[in-house]
Amino acid sequence: MMALLCLSTFSAQANDDDALLNPLFQDHAILQRDRIDPIWGDAKPGETVKIAFAGKDIQTRTDAKGHWEASLPALPAGGPYTLTVNTGDGTTQTIQDILIGDVWLCSGQSNMELQVERTLDSSSEIQNASNDRIRMLTVNDVSSATPLDRIPSSDHWLKTTPANVPKFSATCYYFARELQKTTSLPMGLIVSAWGGSRIEPWMSAQALRKVGGYDDALNLLDVYAKDPARAGKAWDRQWKAWWLSRPNQTKGNAPWNPSHVGEQGWLPAPIDRGPWQHWGMPELAHFTGMLWYRTTLKLSKQQAAQGVALSLGIANEIDQTWINGHWIGTAYGGVARTYAVPPGVLHEGDNLIAVNVLNTYRDGGIYGPADQRALRLRDGSSVVLGDWQYQVVPSSFGAPPRVPWQSTSGLTTLYNGMIAPLGHYGLRGALWYQGESNTGDSGNYRVLLEGLRDDLRTRFGANLPFLIAQLSSYGPSPTHPDESGWADVREAQRLVAAEDTHSGLAVSVDIGERYDIHPANKQELGRRLARVARHVVYGDSLSPSGPVPTTAQRSGDTVTLTFADITGHLIAYSSDTPIGFELCGTQPDSCHYAQADIQGDQIVLHARQPASSVDRVRYCWANSPTCTLYDDAGLPAGPFELSLTSTHSTR
């Protein structure tokens, strides 16, 4: 709706530059019940601002920058209400249909972002989605090197209707819908999620510095915020230094070095066939990792002087691109790349273009229509790039450094663009569904998850409930015990939830899909998250999420596991005994499957080797394990690893 300028009034959809209220506050919003709610916005510096809400009149004044803040009175659930803000010069903004209820932040990566229209029985779910008491706000994808103070003006609070729900987060929506079966409260849902994102970009700079090990990258990010060109040069040096520290790599044989364009190890790259997994080469059919691409572009003196941009087409997932040894850019995701070419980089004759592409999840490399890969000239013409070659980077090289200003794999970029703009909006709790993108280097995930939790509590409240959706299963089922980054992340999630009474874990390893990283049964995940919320947030006496191991004791040649939070009895599906238990020594390759028997609230494991060599027990420890231990509520025991304690042998 346009502003009625003759009356100097503004609707909730007014232009950000004119509206008195921050864009979070608009028609159909839900505010947190039973607490003083902060509210804020902008007007002229030194202006008196009057707020009228729920029969209360509140007055404040803008600061030297024109920013104002005030506090709304604590109210019980209810509504709808109207909120009016006006200033001394007669400017007024009114927002309507505000409800008071419980507000939830739903954040993470693609499984949190996954829309209702992609879930089980979606047609019926959408057709029946009419609920005026669930309101939804999706924060658009925004990445920033510095904290922002507002969401995009195009982001709106929406009522739950068949027209509005298809694109909304399924996990968040089904969670609220399930929760309303036991409470009649209005539910406000704020989704701030981005597919493919790691955990680090969702954390503030202060939180990452507290975790430790990120200072150099954060300092580079600070440089980038002020001088991108200088930061780019520093990043070029850092990335090259990493590469040259790999085995047998020197400046002389570096793939970006135009003075050494040898043929050894390079093969023709059939880019016209698409991603490298589609090239028909067995060694690349399921390969995720790094490939180098290169081509040589012959230019005239006039063309070299006119070259202004390099287009690569799609380069999925993360590329580092050089021309004649000069780094010109990096980007993330399966989107087309076009990079500005600095003056003096191109020259008459042969010009070497080298691109390193890191891919972690299917459809990797450079692909797309051939005419998208070209050097764009100032006169509007272009020179097409052809005759590409490739070289596989050994997996032993490990993961390269990640540019700190990149959106989903950088540092603090999504916190700045999608969390900081939420200010101190009143929340009842936060739901977190993320971890897939950190499974490749999972060792630090627990301390990062603790840092994220504490970071959210610093912004939204010291005891903010933190509900974690466990990683579901994905990939081939195991045939023998092995190490697993997915299991490591699940264990970190379990431990973080267990260490804090205001946190909880919804076990979901059993509702994944082996061939799809985005399982469609988000209804069951929503039910389990709602159950966790009932226990952690609303104080219901029910167990939060299935049987939980408490102790693992060795006695003779057996190991006994004791469980708590059991509803009814422990049961095994499709067998008299559960499977998936492992007994392990201290070394990573020392695990073996163990026979398990249910005895009341305990599981007794029988070792196939001397129990004295067993130091720990694992359960369902794999990317995509088969888990069969449940309780009478139909809730699974989640994956875990426990160290053993010894009891006196009876032998």
C-alpha positions as CSV (number, residue, x, y, z in Angstrom):
1,M,0.0,0.0,0.0
2,M,1.3,3.5,-0.9
3,A,1.8,6.1,1.7
4,L,-1.0,8.8,1.9
5,L,1.4,11.7,1.7
6,C,-1.3,14.3,2.1
7,L,-2.0,13.0,5.6
8,S,1.7,12.3,6.4
9,T,0.8,8.7,7.3
10,F,2.5,5.4,6.5
11,S,1.2,1.8,6.3
12,A,3.2,-1.2,7.6
13,Q,4.4,-1.6,4.0
14,A,5.8,1.9,3.7
15,N,9.2,2.5,2.3
16,D,12.0,1.7,4.8
17,D,13.3,5.2,4.5
18,D,10.0,6.7,5.7
19,A,8.5,4.2,8.1
20,L,8.7,5.0,11.8
21,L,8.7,1.4,12.8
22,N,11.5,-1.2,12.1
23,P,10.2,-3.5,9.3
24,L,9.8,-6.4,11.8
25,F,6.8,-4.6,13.2
26,Q,4.0,-4.8,10.6
27,D,0.4,-6.0,10.1
28,H,-0.3,-9.5,11.3
29,A,2.9,-9.7,13.5
30,I,2.9,-11.7,16.7
31,L,4.6,-10.3,19.9
32,Q,5.9,-12.4,22.8
33,R,3.4,-12.9,25.6
34,D,4.0,-12.4,29.3
35,R,7.1,-10.2,28.9
36,I,8.0,-6.6,28.2
37,D,8.5,-6.5,24.4
38,P,11.1,-4.1,22.9
39,I,10.0,-2.0,19.9
40,W,12.1,0.3,17.8
41,G,12.4,2.4,14.7
42,D,13.7,5.6,13.2
43,A,12.6,9.2,12.8
44,K,14.2,12.6,12.7
45,P,17.0,13.1,15.3
46,G,15.7,14.6,18.6
47,E,12.1,13.8,17.7
48,T,9.5,12.9,20.3
49,V,7.9,9.5,19.5
50,K,4.5,8.5,21.0
51,I,3.3,4.9,20.9
52,A,-0.3,3.8,21.6
53,F,-0.9,0.1,22.2
54,A,-3.4,-2.0,24.1
55,G,-4.7,1.0,26.0
56,K,-1.3,2.2,27.0
57,D,0.5,5.4,25.9
58,I,4.3,5.3,25.8
59,Q,6.7,8.1,24.9
60,T,10.3,8.2,24.0
61,R,12.8,10.3,22.0
62,T,15.1,9.6,19.1
63,D,18.9,9.8,19.5
64,A,21.3,11.9,17.5
65,K,21.1,9.4,14.6
66,G,17.3,9.3,14.6
67,H,17.0,5.9,16.3
68,W,14.4,5.3,19.0
69,E,13.5,2.4,21.3
70,A,10.6,1.7,23.7
71,S,9.1,-1.1,25.7
72,L,5.6,-2.4,25.3
73,P,3.8,-3.7,28.4
74,A,3.8,-7.4,29.2
75,L,0.4,-8.9,28.0
76,P,-1.1,-12.4,28.2
77,A,-1.9,-14.2,25.0
78,G,-4.6,-12.6,23.0
79,G,-5.5,-9.9,20.5
80,P,-5.8,-8.7,17.8
81,Y,-4.4,-5.3,18.7
82,T,-3.6,-2.1,16.9
83,L,-0.3,-0.2,17.4
84,T,0.1,3.4,16.5
85,V,3.3,5.5,16.4
86,N,3.4,9.2,15.7
87,T,5.9,12.0,16.0
88,G,5.7,15.7,16.8
89,D,5.6,16.7,13.1
90,G,2.4,14.7,12.6
91,T,3.8,11.7,10.9
92,T,1.9,8.6,11.9
93,Q,2.3,4.8,11.2
94,T,-0.3,2.3,12.2
95,I,-0.1,-1.5,12.1
96,Q,-3.0,-3.7,12.8
97,D,-4.1,-7.3,13.6
98,I,-1.2,-7.9,16.1
99,L,-1.5,-11.0,18.2
100,I,0.2,-11.8,21.5
101,G,1.5,-15.4,21.8
102,D,4.7,-17.4,21.6
103,V,7.4,-16.4,19.0
104,W,9.9,-18.9,17.7
105,L,13.1,-18.4,15.7
106,C,13.7,-21.3,13.2
107,S,17.2,-21.3,11.8
108,G,19.7,-23.5,10.1
109,Q,20.4,-24.8,6.5
110,S,18.4,-26.4,3.8
111,N,16.5,-28.9,6.0
112,M,15.1,-26.1,8.0
113,E,14.5,-24.1,4.8
114,L,12.7,-27.0,3.1
115,Q,9.2,-25.9,2.1
116,V,5.9,-27.4,3.0
117,E,5.2,-28.1,-0.7
118,R,8.2,-30.6,-0.7
119,T,6.9,-32.7,2.2
120,L,4.8,-35.9,2.5
121,D,1.2,-35.5,1.3
122,S,1.9,-31.9,0.5
123,S,-1.3,-31.3,-1.5
124,S,-3.5,-32.2,1.4
125,E,-1.3,-30.3,3.9
126,I,-1.5,-27.1,1.8
127,Q,-5.3,-27.4,1.1
128,N,-6.0,-27.7,4.9
129,A,-3.6,-25.0,6.0
130,S,-6.0,-22.3,7.3
131,N,-5.0,-21.1,10.8
132,D,-5.2,-17.4,11.7
133,R,-3.3,-18.2,14.9
134,I,-0.1,-19.2,13.2
135,R,1.7,-16.3,11.6
136,M,4.9,-16.7,9.5
137,L,7.8,-14.4,8.6
138,T,10.6,-15.6,6.3
139,V,13.8,-13.6,6.3
140,N,15.2,-13.4,2.8
141,D,18.7,-14.6,2.2
142,V,21.1,-11.7,3.0
143,S,24.8,-11.9,3.6
144,S,26.8,-9.1,5.0
145,A,30.3,-8.4,6.3
146,T,28.9,-6.1,8.9
147,P,25.8,-6.3,11.1
148,L,22.6,-4.9,9.6
149,D,19.8,-3.3,11.5
150,R,16.7,-4.3,9.5
151,I,15.3,-7.1,7.4
152,P,14.4,-6.4,3.7
153,S,11.2,-4.4,3.4
154,S,9.8,-7.2,1.1
155,D,9.7,-9.6,4.1
156,H,6.1,-9.8,5.5
157,W,4.3,-11.5,8.4
158,L,1.7,-13.8,6.7
159,K,-1.3,-15.6,8.0
160,T,-1.3,-19.4,7.5
161,T,-3.4,-20.0,4.4
162,P,-3.2,-22.4,1.4
163,A,-1.7,-19.5,-0.6
164,N,0.9,-18.6,2.0
165,V,2.1,-21.9,3.4
166,P,3.6,-23.8,0.4
167,K,6.9,-21.9,0.4
168,F,7.2,-21.7,4.2
169,S,9.6,-23.9,6.3
170,A,7.9,-27.2,6.8
171,T,9.8,-28.1,10.0
172,C,8.9,-24.8,11.6
173,Y,5.3,-24.9,10.5
174,Y,4.6,-28.5,11.5
175,F,6.3,-27.8,14.9
176,A,3.9,-25.0,15.6
177,R,0.9,-26.8,14.3
178,E,1.7,-29.8,16.6
179,L,2.3,-27.6,19.6
180,Q,-1.1,-26.0,19.2
181,K,-2.7,-29.4,19.9
182,T,-1.7,-29.0,23.5
183,T,-1.8,-25.2,23.9
184,S,-4.2,-22.7,22.3
185,L,-1.5,-20.0,22.1
186,P,-1.0,-18.0,18.9
187,M,2.4,-18.9,17.4
188,G,4.7,-16.5,15.6
189,L,7.3,-18.2,13.4
190,I,10.4,-16.3,12.2
191,V,12.5,-18.4,9.7
192,S,16.0,-17.3,9.1
193,A,17.7,-20.2,7.2
194,W,19.9,-20.6,4.2
195,G,20.6,-23.9,2.3
196,G,24.1,-25.2,2.4
197,S,25.2,-23.0,5.2
198,R,27.8,-24.0,7.8
199,I,27.4,-23.0,11.4
200,E,30.2,-20.4,11.5
201,P,28.4,-17.8,9.4
202,W,25.4,-17.9,11.8
203,M,27.6,-16.7,14.7
204,S,28.7,-13.2,15.7
205,A,32.3,-12.1,15.5
206,Q,32.4,-11.9,19.3
207,A,31.1,-15.5,19.6
208,L,33.7,-16.8,17.1
209,R,36.5,-15.0,18.8
210,K,35.4,-16.6,22.1
211,V,35.5,-20.0,20.5
212,G,39.0,-19.3,19.3
213,G,41.0,-20.0,16.2
214,Y,39.2,-17.5,14.0
215,D,41.0,-14.2,14.7
216,D,43.0,-14.0,11.5
217,A,40.0,-14.7,9.3
218,L,37.9,-12.3,11.3
219,N,40.6,-9.6,11.0
220,L,40.6,-10.2,7.2
221,L,36.8,-9.8,7.2
222,D,37.2,-6.5,8.9
223,V,39.6,-5.4,6.1
224,Y,37.1,-6.6,3.5
225,A,34.3,-4.5,5.0
226,K,36.5,-1.4,4.5
227,D,38.6,-2.3,1.4
228,P,37.5,-5.3,-0.6
229,A,40.4,-5.0,-3.1
230,R,43.1,-5.1,-0.3
231,A,41.3,-8.0,1.3
232,G,41.2,-9.9,-2.0
233,K,45.0,-9.6,-2.4
234,A,45.5,-10.9,1.2
235,W,43.1,-13.8,0.5
236,D,45.0,-14.7,-2.7
237,R,48.2,-14.9,-0.7
238,Q,46.6,-17.0,2.0
239,W,45.0,-19.5,-0.4
240,K,48.2,-19.9,-2.5
241,A,50.2,-20.4,0.7
242,W,47.8,-23.2,1.7
243,W,48.1,-24.9,-1.8
244,L,51.9,-24.6,-1.8
245,S,52.0,-26.3,1.6
246,R,50.5,-29.5,0.1
247,P,52.9,-32.3,-0.9
248,N,55.1,-31.7,-4.0
249,Q,53.5,-28.3,-4.8
250,T,55.8,-25.4,-5.7
251,K,55.4,-22.0,-7.2
252,G,56.9,-23.4,-10.4
253,N,54.3,-26.1,-11.0
254,A,51.3,-24.2,-9.5
255,P,48.2,-24.6,-11.7
256,W,47.7,-20.8,-11.8
257,N,51.3,-20.1,-13.0
258,P,51.2,-19.0,-16.6
259,S,54.9,-19.6,-17.0
260,H,54.5,-23.3,-16.4
261,V,51.7,-24.8,-18.5
262,G,52.9,-28.4,-18.7
263,E,50.6,-31.2,-19.9
264,Q,51.5,-33.8,-17.3
265,G,48.5,-34.8,-15.2
266,W,46.0,-32.7,-17.2
267,L,43.1,-34.3,-19.2
268,P,40.5,-32.9,-21.6
269,A,37.5,-31.7,-19.6
270,P,34.1,-32.5,-21.4
271,I,32.3,-29.5,-19.8
272,D,29.6,-29.8,-22.4
273,R,28.4,-32.9,-20.6
274,G,27.6,-30.9,-17.4
275,P,28.8,-31.6,-13.9
276,W,31.9,-33.8,-13.6
277,Q,29.8,-36.6,-12.1
278,H,28.0,-36.8,-15.6
279,W,31.2,-37.1,-17.7
280,G,30.9,-40.9,-17.8
281,M,34.2,-41.4,-16.0
282,P,33.9,-44.0,-13.2
283,E,36.4,-42.3,-11.0
284,L,34.3,-39.1,-11.0
285,A,30.8,-40.6,-10.9
286,H,30.5,-40.2,-7.2
287,F,33.4,-37.9,-6.5
288,T,33.1,-34.9,-4.3
289,G,36.2,-32.8,-3.7
290,M,38.4,-30.5,-5.7
291,L,39.2,-30.3,-9.4
292,W,41.4,-27.8,-11.2
293,Y,40.1,-26.5,-14.6
294,R,42.2,-24.5,-17.0
295,T,42.1,-23.1,-20.5
296,T,44.3,-20.8,-22.5
297,L,42.8,-17.7,-24.3
298,K,44.6,-16.2,-27.2
299,L,44.0,-12.4,-27.4
300,S,45.0,-9.6,-29.7
301,K,46.5,-6.5,-28.2
302,Q,43.2,-4.7,-28.8
303,Q,41.2,-7.5,-27.2
304,A,43.4,-7.6,-24.2
305,A,43.0,-3.9,-23.6
306,Q,39.2,-4.2,-23.8
307,G,38.7,-7.2,-21.5
308,V,36.4,-6.2,-18.7
309,A,34.8,-9.3,-17.3
310,L,35.2,-13.1,-17.2
311,S,32.1,-15.2,-17.3
312,L,32.5,-18.9,-16.3
313,G,28.9,-20.1,-16.3
314,I,28.0,-22.2,-13.3
315,A,30.8,-23.2,-11.0
316,N,29.4,-25.4,-8.3
317,E,30.2,-25.2,-5.3
318,I,33.1,-22.9,-4.4
319,D,35.5,-21.6,-7.0
320,Q,38.8,-19.7,-6.8
321,T,39.6,-18.1,-10.2
322,W,42.8,-16.7,-11.6
323,I,43.9,-15.1,-14.8
324,N,47.6,-15.2,-15.5
325,G,48.3,-15.9,-11.8
326,H,46.1,-12.9,-10.7
327,W,43.2,-13.9,-8.4
328,I,40.0,-12.3,-9.6
329,G,37.3,-13.8,-7.5
330,T,35.4,-16.5,-5.6
331,A,31.8,-17.3,-5.1
332,Y,29.5,-20.0,-3.6
333,G,26.7,-22.1,-4.9
334,G,25.4,-23.4,-8.3
335,V,25.1,-19.9,-9.8
336,A,26.8,-18.4,-12.8
337,R,30.0,-16.5,-12.2
338,T,31.0,-13.2,-13.7
339,Y,34.2,-11.5,-12.4
340,A,35.5,-8.1,-13.2
341,V,39.0,-8.3,-14.7
342,P,41.4,-5.6,-13.3
343,P,43.4,-3.5,-15.7
344,G,46.8,-5.0,-16.7
345,V,45.9,-8.6,-16.0
346,L,45.3,-9.5,-19.7
347,H,48.0,-9.3,-22.4
348,E,48.5,-10.0,-26.0
349,G,49.0,-13.7,-26.8
350,D,48.1,-16.6,-24.6
351,N,46.3,-15.9,-21.3
352,L,46.0,-18.7,-18.7
353,I,42.6,-19.0,-16.9
354,A,42.8,-21.4,-13.9
355,V,39.8,-22.3,-11.7
356,N,39.8,-24.5,-8.6
357,V,36.4,-25.8,-7.8
358,L,35.5,-27.4,-4.5
359,N,32.3,-29.5,-4.4
360,T,30.8,-31.3,-1.4
361,Y,27.4,-32.4,-2.6
362,R,26.6,-33.6,-6.1
363,D,26.7,-31.7,-9.4
364,G,30.2,-30.4,-9.1
365,G,32.4,-28.3,-11.4
366,I,32.0,-25.9,-14.2
367,Y,29.0,-26.4,-16.5
368,G,26.2,-24.7,-18.4
369,P,25.8,-23.4,-22.0
370,A,29.1,-22.9,-23.8
371,D,28.4,-19.3,-24.6
372,Q,28.2,-18.4,-20.9
373,R,32.0,-19.1,-20.6
374,A,33.6,-16.1,-22.3
375,L,35.7,-13.0,-21.9
376,R,33.4,-10.0,-22.2
377,L,34.9,-7.0,-24.0
378,R,34.2,-3.3,-23.6
379,D,32.7,-3.0,-27.1
380,G,30.0,-5.5,-26.3
381,S,31.6,-8.5,-28.1
382,S,33.0,-11.5,-26.4
383,V,35.7,-14.2,-26.8
384,V,34.4,-17.7,-26.0
385,L,36.5,-19.9,-23.8
386,G,37.1,-23.4,-25.1
387,D,39.3,-26.5,-24.9
388,W,39.2,-26.9,-21.1
389,Q,41.4,-29.3,-19.2
390,Y,41.1,-30.7,-15.7
391,Q,43.1,-32.3,-13.0
392,V,41.8,-34.1,-9.9
393,V,43.1,-32.9,-6.5
394,P,44.0,-35.8,-4.2
395,S,41.6,-36.1,-1.2
396,S,44.7,-36.3,1.0
397,F,45.2,-32.5,0.4
398,G,42.4,-31.9,2.8
399,A,40.0,-28.9,2.9
400,P,41.2,-25.5,1.7
401,P,40.7,-22.3,3.7
402,R,37.3,-20.6,3.2
403,V,37.0,-17.0,2.3
404,P,35.6,-15.3,5.4
405,W,33.1,-13.0,3.6
406,Q,31.5,-15.8,1.6
407,S,27.8,-16.1,2.4
408,T,27.1,-19.7,3.6
409,S,30.7,-20.8,4.3
410,G,32.2,-17.6,5.6
411,L,32.3,-16.2,9.1
412,T,29.5,-14.2,10.8
413,T,28.0,-13.2,7.4
414,L,24.6,-14.7,8.0
415,Y,24.4,-13.5,11.6
416,N,25.1,-10.0,10.3
417,G,22.5,-10.3,7.5
418,M,19.8,-12.4,9.0
419,I,20.1,-12.5,12.8
420,A,21.3,-9.1,13.8
421,P,18.4,-7.4,11.9
422,L,16.0,-9.1,14.3
423,G,17.4,-6.9,17.1
424,H,16.2,-8.1,20.5
425,Y,12.7,-9.2,19.3
426,G,10.9,-11.1,22.0
427,L,11.2,-14.9,21.5
428,R,9.9,-17.9,23.3
429,G,12.7,-20.1,22.0
430,A,14.9,-21.0,19.0
431,L,14.9,-24.1,16.8
432,W,18.2,-25.1,15.1
433,Y,18.4,-27.6,12.2
434,Q,21.9,-27.6,10.7
435,G,25.1,-29.6,10.6
436,E,25.2,-31.3,7.2
437,S,27.7,-28.8,5.9
438,N,30.0,-29.3,8.9
439,T,30.2,-33.1,8.7
440,G,33.4,-32.9,6.6
441,D,35.3,-31.3,9.6
442,S,33.1,-32.2,12.5
443,G,35.7,-32.1,15.3
444,N,35.0,-28.6,16.4
445,Y,31.2,-28.8,16.1
446,R,30.3,-29.1,19.7
447,V,32.2,-26.0,20.8
448,L,30.7,-24.1,17.9
449,L,27.1,-25.3,18.7
450,E,27.7,-24.2,22.3
451,G,28.9,-20.8,21.0
452,L,25.9,-20.4,18.8
453,R,23.5,-21.2,21.7
454,D,25.2,-18.7,23.9
455,D,25.3,-16.1,21.1
456,L,21.5,-16.4,20.7
457,R,21.0,-16.0,24.4
458,T,23.2,-12.9,24.5
459,R,20.9,-11.3,22.0
460,F,17.4,-12.7,22.9
461,G,17.6,-13.7,26.5
462,A,19.8,-15.5,29.0
463,N,17.7,-18.6,29.3
464,L,16.4,-18.8,25.7
465,P,15.3,-22.4,25.1
466,F,17.4,-24.0,22.4
467,L,15.8,-26.9,20.6
468,I,18.0,-29.0,18.3
469,A,16.8,-31.1,15.3
470,Q,19.2,-34.0,15.0
471,L,20.8,-34.7,11.6
472,S,18.7,-37.4,9.9
473,S,20.3,-40.3,8.2
474,Y,21.7,-40.0,4.6
475,G,23.9,-42.2,2.4
476,P,24.5,-45.9,2.1
477,S,23.9,-48.1,5.2
478,P,27.1,-49.4,6.9
479,T,28.2,-53.0,6.5
480,H,30.9,-52.7,9.2
481,P,31.9,-50.2,11.9
482,D,33.6,-47.1,10.6
483,E,34.2,-43.5,11.4
484,S,31.5,-40.9,10.4
485,G,31.4,-37.2,10.4
486,W,27.6,-37.3,10.5
487,A,27.8,-39.4,13.7
488,D,30.3,-36.9,15.1
489,V,27.9,-34.0,14.6
490,R,25.0,-36.0,16.0
491,E,27.1,-36.7,19.1
492,A,27.9,-33.0,19.5
493,Q,24.2,-32.2,19.2
494,R,23.4,-34.8,21.9
495,L,26.0,-33.5,24.3
496,V,25.1,-29.9,23.9
497,A,21.4,-30.7,24.5
498,A,22.2,-32.8,27.5
499,E,24.4,-30.2,29.3
500,D,21.7,-27.6,29.7
501,T,18.2,-27.7,31.2
502,H,17.0,-25.1,28.7
503,S,18.0,-27.2,25.7
504,G,16.6,-30.3,24.1
505,L,17.2,-32.7,21.2
506,A,14.7,-34.1,18.8
507,V,16.1,-37.5,17.6
508,S,15.5,-37.9,13.8
509,V,18.1,-40.3,12.6
510,D,15.4,-42.9,11.9
511,I,13.3,-40.7,9.6
512,G,16.0,-39.8,7.1
513,E,16.2,-41.0,3.5
514,R,19.2,-42.9,2.3
515,Y,19.1,-41.4,-1.2
516,D,17.9,-37.8,-0.3
517,I,19.7,-35.5,2.1
518,H,16.3,-33.7,2.4
519,P,13.9,-36.2,4.0
520,A,10.3,-35.4,3.2
521,N,8.7,-36.6,6.5
522,K,9.0,-33.2,8.2
523,Q,5.6,-33.8,9.9
524,E,7.2,-36.4,12.3
525,L,10.1,-34.1,12.9
526,G,7.7,-31.3,13.8
527,R,5.9,-33.7,16.2
528,R,9.1,-34.6,17.9
529,L,10.3,-31.0,18.2
530,A,7.0,-30.0,19.7
531,R,7.4,-32.8,22.2
532,V,10.8,-31.5,23.2
533,A,9.3,-28.0,23.6
534,R,6.5,-29.4,25.8
535,H,9.2,-30.8,28.1
536,V,11.8,-28.1,28.0
537,V,9.7,-25.0,27.6
538,Y,6.2,-25.7,29.0
539,G,7.2,-28.1,31.8
540,D,5.2,-31.1,30.7
541,S,6.3,-34.3,32.6
542,L,6.6,-36.4,29.4
543,S,10.1,-37.6,28.3
544,P,11.5,-35.2,25.7
545,S,12.7,-37.5,22.9
546,G,13.0,-41.3,23.5
547,P,15.4,-43.4,25.6
548,V,18.6,-41.8,26.7
549,P,21.7,-43.7,27.8
550,T,23.0,-42.8,31.2
551,T,25.8,-45.3,32.0
552,A,27.9,-48.0,30.4
553,Q,29.5,-50.5,32.7
554,R,31.8,-53.4,32.0
555,S,31.5,-56.6,34.0
556,G,33.4,-59.6,32.8
557,D,32.7,-60.2,29.1
558,T,29.6,-58.1,29.1
559,V,28.8,-54.4,28.9
560,T,25.6,-53.1,30.5
561,L,23.9,-49.9,29.3
562,T,21.3,-48.2,31.5
563,F,18.7,-45.9,29.9
564,A,16.4,-43.2,31.2
565,D,13.5,-41.2,29.7
566,I,11.8,-44.4,28.7
567,T,8.1,-44.4,28.1
568,G,6.8,-47.8,29.0
569,H,9.5,-50.4,28.0
570,L,12.5,-50.7,25.7
571,I,11.5,-52.6,22.5
572,A,13.3,-53.6,19.4
573,Y,11.6,-53.4,16.0
574,S,11.5,-56.4,13.6
575,S,13.7,-58.6,15.9
576,D,13.8,-59.9,19.4
577,T,17.1,-58.0,19.9
578,P,18.2,-54.5,18.8
579,I,21.1,-54.0,16.4
580,G,23.7,-51.3,15.7
581,F,25.7,-51.5,19.0
582,E,29.5,-51.4,18.7
583,L,32.2,-52.1,21.3
584,C,35.4,-50.2,20.7
585,G,39.0,-49.9,22.0
586,T,40.9,-46.6,22.0
587,Q,41.8,-46.6,18.3
588,P,39.4,-45.5,15.5
589,D,39.5,-48.9,13.7
590,S,39.0,-51.0,16.9
591,C,35.1,-51.3,16.8
592,H,33.1,-54.4,16.3
593,Y,29.4,-55.1,16.3
594,A,28.1,-56.6,19.5
595,Q,25.1,-58.8,20.2
596,A,22.5,-57.0,22.4
597,D,19.8,-58.2,24.7
598,I,17.0,-56.1,26.3
599,Q,16.8,-56.6,30.1
600,G,14.2,-54.1,31.6
601,D,15.6,-50.6,31.2
602,Q,19.1,-52.0,30.3
603,I,20.8,-53.3,27.2
604,V,23.4,-56.0,27.8
605,L,26.1,-56.3,25.2
606,H,28.3,-59.4,24.6
607,A,31.9,-58.8,23.5
608,R,33.4,-60.9,20.7
609,Q,36.8,-60.1,22.1
610,P,38.1,-59.7,25.6
611,A,36.1,-57.1,27.3
612,S,39.2,-55.8,29.0
613,S,40.2,-54.3,25.6
614,V,36.9,-52.4,25.3
615,D,36.9,-48.7,26.4
616,R,33.7,-47.3,24.8
617,V,30.4,-48.3,23.3
618,R,28.7,-46.7,20.3
619,Y,25.2,-47.0,18.9
620,C,24.0,-46.3,15.4
621,W,27.3,-44.7,14.5
622,A,27.2,-44.1,10.8
623,N,26.0,-41.6,8.2
624,S,22.9,-43.7,7.6
625,P,22.6,-46.3,10.3
626,T,19.7,-48.7,10.9
627,C,18.4,-48.0,14.4
628,T,15.9,-50.5,15.9
629,L,15.8,-49.6,19.6
630,Y,12.6,-47.7,20.6
631,D,10.2,-47.4,23.6
632,D,6.5,-47.9,23.8
633,A,5.9,-44.2,22.7
634,G,7.4,-45.1,19.3
635,L,10.4,-42.8,20.0
636,P,13.9,-44.0,19.1
637,A,17.0,-44.1,21.1
638,G,19.4,-41.8,19.3
639,P,23.0,-42.4,18.3
640,F,25.6,-42.0,21.1
641,E,29.1,-42.9,22.3
642,L,29.9,-43.6,25.9
643,S,33.1,-44.4,27.8
644,L,33.0,-47.5,29.9
645,T,33.2,-47.7,33.7
646,S,34.2,-51.0,35.3
647,T,32.4,-53.0,38.0
648,H,33.8,-55.9,40.0
649,S,33.8,-59.1,38.0
650,T,31.7,-61.9,39.2
651,R,33.8,-64.5,37.4
